[in-house]
Amino acid sequence: MQQRDGQVHKTSASGRKAPPPTFLQRAIHSAARVWRPAGSVLAVALALLLTWHVINGKHGLSVWQQKRVEDKHLRKEIDSLEQENARLRERVEKLKTDPHAIEREAREKLHYAKPGEVIYTLPGASSSKQSAAK
């Protein structure tokens, strides 16, 4: 290779100048030079797109986190409903077997009284029970 006038000229082994590169050769050389940075930019862009999709996509981390919170809430609700069911089952069993529980329920809900008893209903008590029932 010889350099004259700021340009590089290839010479062959016999000392002759090589012909200048054709347009196609220059285009291929330019494309090869540009491809590496463009490929790197493309790879980084794809990695960023994949990261965004993993975090915010249809089945991404943010949706997964929301589902975990919803799962915890539903588990708490299930636990409270199971406790309430157990309490109600116990009450039903008492009403089936315990005469005192049956009597108390009849007196409170149905306003039954024993012979010789008088039931007084106070105006404030009945209105507060009605408003609490609503």
FENKA-V253753 format. One record per pair of residues at least 24 apart in sequence whose C-alpha atoms are under 6 Angstrom apart, sorted by the first residue. I is the first residue (numbers start at 1). J is the second residue. Records with the same first field share a line. If there is no record, write none. Layout:
I=J ; J
//
This chain:
none
//
